[in-house]
Structures are given as structure tokens and as C-alpha cells.
Amino acid sequence: METDRHYLELHMDRGIVIDAAYPYIDRSAWFRFKQGVIRFLLYIFAFPVSATRMGLRIEGRRNLRKHRDLLKNGVVSVANHIHMWDYIAVMNAVRPFRTHLLAWGPNINGENGTLIRLVGGIPIPESGISATKTYLKTLRDLLRTEHGWLHIYPEGSMWEFYAPIRPFKTGAAYLACDSDKPILPLGFSYREPGWIRRHVFHQIATLTLRIGEPLLPDPSLNPREREIDLTVRSHEAVCALAGIDPKENLYPPVFRDSKRVDYYTSVYGVGYRGSR
């Protein structure tokens, strides 16, 4: 019922302990070599195949060129999380920037954990204060010192082909404000699939990913107000990029134990999963 809850079942637990000693960003030579191989395979195989399979259109890449000088100094990107592999679409859209991804800890222990790590996954620890401190220091170093790119799904979980934009948790805005970096909003929306996709591949929608303009923290506000303000503005931007008027979205912008809303209107796409 809660909008941040996961519903996919994991079929493996690899027993990895995500604590203060865990290498949230693995900088070993062997791991970086494997990441390089994966990066090569993404460019020549995964990006074109996944884009074709999802019917992916990418719009707004001019915003990456327009704001390149700002983005290359570190950025937090956010998007609605609506497909198991939509992060591949994000990586494809923002190339040649190299991204890191905040990931649900149990996913790292699951069957896709190795791949998630190799494409930049950083697990969110659930084992206490010391682990959280180490994790936050890693993220600050990534943004402040390494001027890296951190992608976050602030809805908190993946709901496949769900159209309304769920409330955002404030973590992405906290990290952006804490490191004085912009948030770059991205939004997924859906298009009706053609006959072949519907009847041969049983595909219920094709995807469009739009890249927005960077949003900067407001220095005139106190820290808590700045965090909330940036959360609200980034939520409104993702709504707009997904083709939804923020005033007509079914959810408020900020997560406060928010509950699922069932929807039945043509605005959000009757027949898509989540509309039943």
C-alpha cells in the first residue's frame, strides 16, 4: 500500500554484509577492469538492444550539451522508476557521462546484484549508524571531490508502468543541497505500442525518456526549507517531463507515509498495469 514499497520477489540471497566495511564504490583494479568491459558491452549491445525492445525515444539531450560545464562538476539526477531496466535507458540517455546509482540493499544480494554493482550501483545500508556514515561519506566524496554523477529514484521503488508520479523522498535533495550540486530531472512516459509489439511481444507500452533542465538549491532558504523546496521542484519537473500537469498529479510531491492511489482515467492510460 505504501508508495515506496517493493513488490518484486528476490530469489537469491548471496549473504553480502553491507556495513561500515563494505566498499560502496569498489576502486580495485580488477573491479574497474570488469566495469570497463561492461561499459563496452553496454555501448555496442545493451543500449541498442534495450532501446529497440522498449521502443525507447530519448528527448532533451540538448540540455546535457547546454549545461555541460555545470553537470561535469557533479550532479544528482532523478526519475520516476517504472521498468526493471529503466536505468539502462538513463545511462544511454546521459552518455558519455558515467553514472552511479543508489540501489536497494537487498537487490545487491539478489540474482542481479553483480550486474547492478558493475553498472555503478551503490547499496543503501540498513545495518546501523556506522554503515550510514560510511555510505554518506562515499556519496559526498563522489559529488564534491570526484564531481561524479549520482542517479536516484526518489519514489523509493519500481512500480512497472505505473503512470502517476509517486511522492519523492527527500534524500536526493538532501545530497544535492549538502554538496551544493544541481538536480537533473528526467521523466519516463508511455506511448501506445504498434500491432507487432502488442500481439507478438505482448508489450503494453513503449517508453519516452525526456531530459529536463538542472535545478539548483535555493541559497536563500534554511537547510530544511532548501531540501523541501528542491524536492517539490524536482517532483514537479518530473511530472511535466512525463506529460502530467503537476497540479493534476494524483500524489503530493513529498513522501509522508504516502499510500497507493488506484486510478481509472484516460489521462493516465487505461489498461496499463496499476490502472486496474
C-alpha positions as CSV (number, residue, x, y, z in Angstrom):
1,M,0.0,0.0,0.0
2,E,2.9,2.4,0.7
3,T,4.2,4.1,-2.4
4,D,7.8,3.4,-1.6
5,R,7.4,-0.4,-1.1
6,H,8.9,-3.1,-3.3
7,Y,6.8,-5.8,-4.8
8,L,9.2,-7.9,-6.9
9,E,10.4,-11.1,-5.2
10,L,14.1,-11.8,-4.9
11,H,15.1,-15.5,-5.4
12,M,18.6,-15.3,-4.1
13,D,20.4,-14.0,-1.0
14,R,24.2,-14.0,-1.6
15,G,24.9,-13.2,2.0
16,I,26.8,-10.0,1.4
17,V,27.0,-7.8,4.5
18,I,26.5,-4.1,3.7
19,D,28.1,-2.5,6.7
20,A,30.8,0.1,7.5
21,A,33.5,-2.1,6.0
22,Y,31.7,-2.6,2.7
23,P,33.3,-0.9,-0.4
24,Y,30.3,1.2,-1.5
25,I,32.4,2.2,-4.6
26,D,34.8,-0.5,-5.4
27,R,38.1,1.0,-6.7
28,S,40.1,-2.1,-7.1
29,A,41.9,-2.6,-10.4
30,W,40.1,-5.9,-11.1
31,F,36.6,-4.4,-10.5
32,R,37.4,-1.4,-12.6
33,F,38.5,-3.6,-15.4
34,K,35.2,-5.5,-15.3
35,Q,33.3,-2.2,-15.3
36,G,35.2,-1.2,-18.4
37,V,34.2,-4.5,-20.1
38,I,30.6,-3.9,-19.1
39,R,30.7,-0.4,-20.4
40,F,31.9,-1.5,-23.8
41,L,29.2,-4.2,-23.9
42,L,26.6,-1.6,-23.0
43,Y,27.6,0.7,-25.9
44,I,27.8,-2.0,-28.6
45,F,25.0,-4.3,-27.4
46,A,22.8,-3.4,-24.4
47,F,22.0,0.2,-25.4
48,P,20.7,-0.5,-28.9
49,V,19.0,-3.8,-28.0
50,S,17.2,-2.4,-24.9
51,A,16.2,0.7,-26.7
52,T,14.7,-1.4,-29.5
53,R,13.0,-3.7,-27.2
54,M,11.5,-0.9,-25.1
55,G,10.7,1.2,-28.1
56,L,12.7,3.9,-26.3
57,R,12.8,7.5,-27.5
58,I,15.2,10.0,-25.8
59,E,14.4,13.7,-25.9
60,G,16.2,16.7,-24.4
61,R,19.8,15.6,-24.8
62,R,20.5,19.2,-25.9
63,N,20.1,20.1,-22.2
64,L,23.2,17.9,-21.5
65,R,25.2,19.9,-24.0
66,K,23.7,23.3,-22.9
67,H,24.6,22.7,-19.2
68,R,27.7,20.5,-19.7
69,D,30.0,22.8,-17.7
70,L,27.6,22.6,-14.7
71,L,26.9,18.9,-14.9
72,K,30.6,17.9,-15.3
73,N,31.2,19.3,-11.8
74,G,28.8,16.9,-10.2
75,V,25.1,16.3,-10.3
76,V,22.2,14.3,-8.8
77,S,19.7,13.0,-11.4
78,V,16.2,11.8,-10.5
79,A,13.5,10.0,-12.5
80,N,10.3,8.0,-12.0
81,H,11.0,4.3,-11.7
82,I,8.7,2.3,-14.0
83,H,10.7,-0.5,-15.5
84,M,13.1,-3.1,-14.2
85,W,15.8,-2.0,-16.6
86,D,15.0,1.7,-17.0
87,Y,18.4,2.6,-15.5
88,I,19.9,1.3,-18.8
89,A,17.8,3.9,-20.6
90,V,19.1,6.6,-18.2
91,M,22.7,5.5,-18.8
92,N,22.0,5.6,-22.6
93,A,20.4,9.0,-22.4
94,V,23.2,10.8,-20.5
95,R,26.2,9.2,-22.2
96,P,29.1,10.0,-22.3
97,F,28.6,10.9,-18.6
98,R,29.3,7.9,-16.4
99,T,26.7,7.4,-13.7
100,H,26.4,5.8,-10.3
101,L,23.1,4.5,-8.9
102,L,21.6,4.3,-5.4
103,A,20.2,0.8,-5.1
104,W,18.0,-1.0,-2.6
105,G,20.3,-3.1,-0.4
106,P,18.6,-6.5,-0.9
107,N,18.9,-6.1,-4.7
108,I,22.7,-6.2,-4.3
109,N,22.3,-9.5,-2.6
110,G,19.8,-10.8,-5.2
111,E,20.3,-12.5,-8.5
112,N,21.1,-9.3,-10.4
113,G,23.4,-7.9,-7.7
114,T,26.7,-8.3,-9.6
115,L,25.4,-6.6,-12.7
116,I,23.9,-3.7,-10.6
117,R,27.3,-3.2,-9.0
118,L,29.1,-3.2,-12.3
119,V,26.9,-0.5,-13.8
120,G,27.6,1.7,-10.8
121,G,25.1,0.5,-8.1
122,I,25.7,1.8,-4.6
123,P,23.6,-0.1,-2.0
124,I,21.8,1.8,0.7
125,P,22.8,0.2,4.0
126,E,20.2,-0.9,6.6
127,S,22.6,-2.0,9.3
128,G,23.2,0.9,11.6
129,I,24.7,4.4,12.1
130,S,28.3,3.4,11.3
131,A,27.4,2.0,7.9
132,T,25.3,5.0,7.2
133,K,28.1,7.3,8.0
134,T,30.5,5.4,5.7
135,Y,27.9,5.4,2.9
136,L,27.2,9.1,3.2
137,K,30.9,9.9,3.2
138,T,31.2,7.9,0.0
139,L,28.4,9.9,-1.7
140,R,29.8,13.2,-0.6
141,D,33.2,12.3,-1.9
142,L,31.6,11.2,-5.2
143,L,29.8,14.5,-5.6
144,R,32.2,17.0,-4.0
145,T,35.6,15.7,-4.8
146,E,35.2,13.5,-7.8
147,H,32.5,15.6,-9.4
148,G,30.6,12.5,-10.2
149,W,27.0,11.7,-11.4
150,L,24.6,10.1,-8.9
151,H,21.3,8.8,-10.1
152,I,18.4,8.3,-7.6
153,Y,14.9,7.1,-7.8
154,P,13.3,9.2,-5.1
155,E,9.9,7.4,-5.3
156,G,11.8,4.6,-3.4
157,S,10.9,1.6,-5.5
158,M,10.0,0.3,-9.0
159,W,6.3,0.1,-10.0
160,E,6.2,-1.3,-13.5
161,F,4.3,1.0,-16.0
162,Y,2.7,3.0,-13.2
163,A,1.8,6.4,-14.7
164,P,1.3,8.9,-11.8
165,I,4.4,10.2,-10.3
166,R,4.6,9.0,-6.7
167,P,5.8,11.2,-3.9
168,F,9.5,11.8,-3.6
169,K,11.6,11.1,-0.6
170,T,13.9,14.0,0.3
171,G,17.2,12.1,0.1
172,A,18.1,13.2,-3.4
173,A,17.5,16.9,-2.5
174,Y,19.4,16.4,0.8
175,L,22.5,15.2,-1.1
176,A,22.2,17.9,-3.7
177,C,21.9,20.6,-1.1
178,D,24.6,19.1,1.1
179,S,27.1,19.1,-1.8
180,D,25.7,22.3,-3.5
181,K,25.1,20.4,-6.7
182,P,22.1,20.6,-9.1
183,I,19.4,18.0,-9.5
184,L,18.7,17.0,-13.1
185,P,15.2,15.7,-13.6
186,L,14.3,13.0,-16.1
187,G,10.8,11.7,-16.8
188,F,9.5,8.5,-18.4
189,S,6.2,8.5,-20.2
190,Y,4.4,5.9,-22.3
191,R,3.3,5.6,-25.9
192,E,0.8,3.1,-27.4
193,P,2.7,0.2,-28.9
194,G,2.1,-0.9,-32.5
195,W,0.4,-4.2,-33.6
196,I,3.6,-6.3,-33.6
197,R,4.6,-5.1,-30.2
198,R,1.2,-5.7,-28.7
199,H,0.4,-9.1,-30.3
200,V,3.9,-10.7,-30.8
201,F,5.9,-9.3,-27.9
202,H,2.8,-8.7,-25.6
203,Q,4.2,-5.2,-24.9
204,I,1.7,-2.9,-23.2
205,A,3.6,0.4,-23.8
206,T,6.7,1.9,-25.4
207,L,8.8,4.4,-23.5
208,T,9.9,8.0,-24.0
209,L,12.6,9.5,-21.7
210,R,12.8,13.3,-21.5
211,I,15.8,15.1,-20.0
212,G,15.0,18.4,-18.3
213,E,16.9,21.5,-17.1
214,P,19.1,21.4,-14.0
215,L,17.5,22.7,-10.8
216,L,19.8,24.5,-8.3
217,P,19.3,24.6,-4.5
218,D,17.9,27.9,-3.3
219,P,20.7,29.5,-1.0
220,S,18.2,32.0,0.5
221,L,16.4,29.2,2.4
222,N,17.5,27.5,5.6
223,P,18.8,23.9,5.1
224,R,15.5,22.1,5.8
225,E,13.4,24.5,3.7
226,R,16.0,24.3,0.9
227,E,15.7,20.5,0.9
228,I,11.9,20.5,0.8
229,D,11.9,23.2,-1.9
230,L,14.2,21.3,-4.1
231,T,12.2,18.1,-3.6
232,V,9.0,19.8,-4.6
233,R,10.6,21.5,-7.7
234,S,12.2,18.2,-8.9
235,H,8.9,16.3,-8.4
236,E,7.0,19.0,-10.5
237,A,9.7,18.8,-13.2
238,V,9.5,15.0,-13.5
239,C,5.7,15.3,-13.7
240,A,6.0,17.8,-16.5
241,L,8.6,15.7,-18.3
242,A,6.3,12.7,-18.0
243,G,3.4,14.7,-19.6
244,I,1.5,15.2,-16.4
245,D,0.4,18.6,-15.1
246,P,1.9,18.7,-11.6
247,K,-1.4,20.2,-10.3
248,E,-3.3,17.2,-11.7
249,N,-0.9,14.5,-10.5
250,L,-2.6,12.1,-8.1
251,Y,0.1,12.4,-5.4
252,P,1.6,15.2,-3.4
253,P,5.3,16.0,-4.1
254,V,6.8,14.9,-0.8
255,F,6.6,11.4,0.7
256,R,4.9,11.3,4.1
257,D,3.9,7.6,4.6
258,S,2.0,8.0,1.3
259,K,-0.5,5.3,0.3
260,R,-1.2,3.9,-3.2
261,V,-3.9,5.6,-5.3
262,D,-5.8,3.5,-7.8
263,Y,-6.6,5.3,-11.0
264,Y,-9.0,4.8,-13.8
265,T,-8.7,7.8,-16.1
266,S,-7.7,8.1,-19.7
267,V,-5.2,10.7,-18.7
268,Y,-3.0,8.0,-17.1
269,G,-3.7,5.3,-19.5
270,V,-6.5,2.8,-19.0
271,G,-5.2,-0.8,-19.4
272,Y,-1.7,-0.2,-18.1
273,R,-0.6,-2.1,-15.0
274,G,-1.6,-0.1,-12.0
275,S,-4.7,1.2,-13.6
276,R,-6.8,-1.8,-12.7
